[in-house]
């Protein structure tokens, strides 16, 4: 007999692809170690939940306008709630892509934050992954090669996130500037790079690190590239901070490493919004910290706020935000890739869709005034039914009682 106190899930033979959770009775499809596929509706609820938690944690950061009115400092606080035009209301669209008949809203404020918002991050990541894949493919077609560079810096549990991030950014800027950087690019035929900034939090504190796709015009020795970058990275660390870094602080890989990283990067950004349930490990990414806070872990929320205010610092009436992805100047033009900001991507229509109907401002306030996130339910109804079903749902909602979902996070 299986002891449920010792075994949390009944594992089926390798390759079978599903598991049975004995505690919940849930049958889950396993797609990787500790990762399980979930439905689109659960994904939708998870991403909205994470955005709502981020809003709650950042709502206290405010600016005072010249008129004396206080406004939220971070755009995620109004993301998915504020209307672009109250007179036009909120549009409800349903995609017409085969096997992807999902509903989404139009006419609402989108924050475009890859750092704070699980909803916008997933949408932006899909575009960014496509851009990187296009660039790699066009490079390979021209006879070039692409490698993957990883740079890390020392850190301990007591280090502040902003402090470690500042040192990492200073070092990477120095690595890519000056005569030595120019000579490196010429020696190895480096056309440019795409730098990605990432974060995890583990037992040794915050671990911001850089992954960079190196675009080179012809085949070369990646070992020689790694040695050259290592000597320069170690030299920068020594000059700036007196560090003696181990060789492992720089890693360069060729072959399929770049393409594999892009694929992994895309799947992890989907993971951000809950596409896959993730097993607990020693390190957590920022959105996993948000999820833990939602489950009652207050310290996880404190950690996330530290991260969120480090990557997007409050300046004088403006947010100074670190960029998650940075392309070398002229690299997008070389590969004929349109240069769009994260905010522009977030505001675009998600995919080919038809307009089901429009909600007026009063109806939208009614939806926001519920004690739960009625937007998620409404989108499920719009996905499965028609606009008449949507209107029946809105009509039968009770009048708002107390503070709306937006006001509760003010």
N, C-alpha and C positions, 0 to 999 in steps of 0.2 A: 504494500500500500504506500502511496506517495504521501510524505509528510509535508503538508502545506506550510508549516512553520519553517521548513528548511528549503523548500523548492518553490520559487515564485512563478515559474513558468515551465510548462511541459515542452521540451524541445523535441522536434520531429527530426527525422534523418536529414543529414546534410543535403542541401540542394532541393529540399521539399518546398522551401520558400515561405512557410507560415509557421506561426507559433500560437499556442493557446495559453492565455494568461489565466491561471487557476484562481486568482483572487477576484478578477472581474468577469471572467467568462468570455473575454474579448478575444476574437480570432484576429491575428495581426499578420500582415505580410512583411517579412523581413527583407530589407534591401541592402543591408550591410551590418557589420558588427555593432550591435546596440542601436541600430536605426530601423525604424518601422514606417512604412507608408501609411498615410492617413488620407481621409477624404478631403475633397475640395472645401466642403462646408466646415470641417474642423480646421483646416488651414485658414480659412477666412476668419473664423472666430478667434484663432490663436493670434493672427496678425493684428486684428483689431484690439484684442486684449493687451498685447504688448505695447501698442501705440497708446492705449488708454493709461497704462501704468506709467509710461514715459511722460505723458501729459501731467499726471498727478505729481510725479517727482520734480518736474521742472516748472510747474505753474507758479511757484513762489519767487522765481527769478523775474523781476519786472523792471521796466523803465518808466520814468515819468516824463511825459511830453511837456513842451513849453506851456501848454494850456493847463497843466497840472493833472491831466488824466494819466492814470497808470495803465500800461499795456504789457502783455507777456513779452519777455525778451526772446523766447525761443519759439520758432514758427510751429513746432510740433504741437504746441498747446492748442492751436486753432485748426490743425490739420484734420480734414474730413468733417469739419463742423461749420466753419464760416462759409458764407456764400459769396461768390464772385459778383453777383448782381441779385439783390433781393427781389427785384421786379421780375426776373426771369426764373427764379426758383431753382429747383434741383431736378436735373434730368436723370432718367433711369434707362440705361442701355443694356442690351443683351447681345453677346458676341454671336456671330454667324459662322464662326470657324467650326468645322466638323469635329464632333466629339468634345468641344469646349464651349458649350452653351452656358457661359457664366455671365452674371449680371454685374454691373458696376455703376457708380454714380458719375454724373457730370455737373459742372457748374459750381463745384465746391472748392475750397482752398486746399491746395496740396503743398506740404512743407518742402518736399524734395530733399529731406535730410537722410543721407545714408547712414549717419551715425546714431540718430535718435529714433527714427520711425521705421518700424518693421513693414508697414504697408508700402511706403515709398521705396524703401531699400530693395525690396524684391523686384519691383517694377524697373528701377534704375539698373539693377544688376543684370537683368535680362538683356538690356540694351548694351551694357558695357561688355558683357561676355561676347555678344555678337561682334562688337567692334574689334575685340582682341583676336577672335578667331579669323575674321576677315584679314586683319593685318598679318597674322602669321601665315595664312594661306597664300597671300599675295607675295610675301617675302620668299617663301619656299618656291613659288612658281618662277621667281626671278633668279633662282640659284642661291639665295641666301640661306642663313641658318639662324635659329633662335635658341637662346639659352636662358636659364633661370638663375638669377642671383638672389641670395638671401643674406641679409646683414642684420646682426643683433648686437646689443650692448649689454654690459653687466647691470644687474639690478638685484635688490634684496627686498624683503618683505616690508621694511619701513620706508622705502622710497615712494614718494608721491608720483602719481601717474603723470602729471604735468612735467615734473622734473625729468623723468626718464624720457618722455616724449621729446622734450626740448633738446636733450643731449643727442638723441638719435637723429633728429632732424638737422641739427647743426653739423653733425658728422657727415651725414649723407650729402648735405649741400657742399661741404668742403671736398668730399670725394669727387664730386662732379663739376668742380670749378677749378680754374687756374691752368697753368701750363701743363702740369702732370696729367690732368684729365684730358686735355686736348691731345697730348701725345699718346695716351692710352687709346683714344678713339681712332686716331690715325694708324697706330700700329696694328690694331686688330680689326680695322674696317667696321667700326661700330656706327651704324646709321642713326641710332637713337635707342630709347628705352621707354618702357611704361612701368612706372613705379606704383606699387600698391602698398598702402599702410594698413597694418592689421594689429589687433590687440587680443591678448588673453590675460586672465587673472588666475594665478595659481599659488602654490604654497610659498613660492619665492617672490610674491608680489606681482606687480604689473609688468607685462612683457610686450611692449610695443615692438614691432619689428617690420622690416622692409623686405618685400619680394619685388624683384624687378625683372621684366622680360627684356633681354638684350637682343636687339636686332642687328645682325652682322651681315655684310654683303657677300661673304663666301665662307666655305668650311674652314675651320681652324681647330686648334687644340684648346679644348675647354679647360684642361688642367693648367695650361699656361695663362689663360685668362684669369682663372681663380687665384693663381700664385701672385699675379700682378695686382689684382684687386686687394688681396689679403695684405700685401706689404704696404699698400697705400692706406687701407682702412686702419691697420695697426699704427701706422705713422700718425694719422690724424688723431686717433685715440690718445696716443702718447703726448702729442703736442697740446691738445685741448684739455685733457683731464688727467694726464699722468697714468693712464691705464696701460697695463701690459696684457693684451688680449690673447686668448688661445686661438689656434688656427681655426677652430670650429666656429669662430665668430663670423666667418665668411664662407659661404658655400656656393659653388657654381656648378651647374649641371647642364649637359647638352642633351642630344637625342630627343626623346619625346617628353622630356621633363616640363618644358614650357607649355605644351598643349595639355599635358596632364594637370598642371597647376591651374590653367584657365578653367578646365572642366571642374576641378575640385573647388575653385573659387566660386564658380557659378552655383554649384550644388550647396555650398556652405551659405551662400546668400539666400538660397531658398530655405535652407534649414533655419535661418534667422526668423523667417515667418512661420515656421512650424511645419514645413513640408514633411520633415521626418522627425520622429521622436528620437531624442538622443540620450544615450546612456550616460550616467554620471562618470566623470573622470576627474583627474587632478586639476585640470585647467578648464576654465569656462570662458566662452566669448561673451561680449557685453550683453547680447540679447538673451543669452542663457541666464545671466545675472538678473535681468528683468523678470524672466520667468520664475526664478527662485523667489524674488521679492513678491511676486503675485501669489505665491504659495505660502507667504508668511515670514520669509527670511528677511528681517529688517536690515541686517548688515549687508546683504546682497544689494539692497536698494541704495545704501550709503556708498557702496563700491561703485555702483553704476553712475550715481550722480558725480562722483569724483572723475570718472572717465568722461562723462558727457560734458562736463564743464572744462575739461582739459582739451578735448578736441575742438570744442566750440567755445572760445573764451569771450566773455562780455567785455567789449570795449566801450568807447564813448558813443552811446546810442547806436551801436552796431555790434554784430557778432563776427569775431575773427575766427573763421572756421578752417581747420586743416583739410586739405583735399585728399580724398581716399585714393584716387587714381590720378597720376600726373603723366602726361605724354610729353616727350621731348619736342621742342619747338620744330614745327614743320613735318613731324612724323605722320600725323593724320593726313596732311595734304599729300604726302608722298604716296600713301596707300588709298587716297580718294575716299576718306571717311569724314562724314559731316561732323563738325565740332559743335555739340550741343551740351549745355550745362545740365547738371542734375535736376535743377528746377524745371527746365524746359521739358526734359524727359518725363518728369512726374506729371506735368500738365497735359501731356499728349493723351489722346484716346488709346486705351490699352491695346485694342485689336479691332478688326472690322466688326462693326456692331450696328444694330438697328435701334432706333429710339422707341421705347415702349410707351413712355409718357413722361409727364412733368408734375412734380409736387410744388405747391406754392409755399411761400415763406412760413405761413401759419402751420401748415401741415408738417413742415420740416421741424419747426419748434416743438410740435407735439411729439414727434418721433424722438427728438433729443431729450424731451422731458420725462421719459420713462425711467423707472428704477433699474432697468437693465439696458443693454445696448441693442435697441430695437432695429438699428441699421442692419445688423447681421441677419436678423430674422427676415427683414424686408428684402434683402438681396437674395436670400434663399427662395422666398416666394416668387420673386421676379425671375429667378433662374428656372424654376419648375412650372410656374403658371403663366398668367398673363397680367396685363395692367389692371384689369378689373379685380383680380385677386389681390393685387397690391392695394388698391383703393379700399377694398373691403377691410383689409387688415388695418389700414390707417384709420378708417372711420370708426372701427370698433375699439381702438386704443382708448384707455381711460384718460381723462384730462390730466395734465401734469400735476403732480403733487410734490411740494417741496422744491428743492433745487434740481435743475436739469443736469444731465450727464456732463455738460460743459461747465456749469456753475459749480458743481461739486469739486471740480479740480482747480477752481480759481484760488 
